[in-house]
């Protein structure tokens, strides 16, 4: 299940490879969904909306952690 608000955990969903551009785009993961996916290291990231293969959004995570460090 995706998060209804921005989180440090996000994926980029491009949708099916035979229909490029039909994905869900940036999808924020809940902490529960992130933990579920990260606990399966031999599987690829999956969109919680459509379940197609996705890419981890490292830029989102880095920006979130930088903001947290600035607040400390």
N, C-alpha and C positions, 0 to 999 in steps of 0.2 A: 504494500500500500504506500503510495507517495505521501509526502508531507504536504500539509496545506500552507506551510510557511517556509521560507528559506532556512536551510540547515547547512552545516559544513559538508554534508554528504550528498553529492549530486552526480547524476550520470547524464550523458548525452545520448538520446535515442534517435537513431537515423531511420528506424523502421526496417522493413524487409529489404534485402539487397536487390531484389528484382523490381522494387518500387521506390527508388531513392527519393528522398524529400517528403516521404509520407510518415515520418516518425513523429514521436511526441516531443522532440527537442529536449531542452534542459528539464530534468525531473529531479526534484529534491527527495531524498530518501529519509524516512524516519530512522531513528536510531535502531529500532527493532529490525527494519528491513536491511539496513546497512550491516548489522551484526549477522543476520541470516546469510547474506550474500558473501561477506568476507570470511565466514566460517567454511566456505566451500572453495578453497584456493585453486582447485583444478577446473572450475567452471568459469565461464566468462560473466561479466556484468550483464544483468538483464533489466529491462525496463519493468517497473512494477505495474505499469498500465497495460501494456500490450505483450509483455514477456519476450519481445525481440531482443537480440543481442545489442548491447550498448557499450559506450566507452566511459570510463571514470573521468569525471571533470576535476582534474588536479588543480586547475586555476581557481576554481571555486573553493576548494579546501584550503589552498595557500592563502587566499584573501581572507577567509574566515579566521585562520590561525594568526595571521598578521594583525587583524583587528583585536583579537583576544590578547596578544602580546602587548599592544599599545595601551590597552586598558589596565594592564598590570603595573 
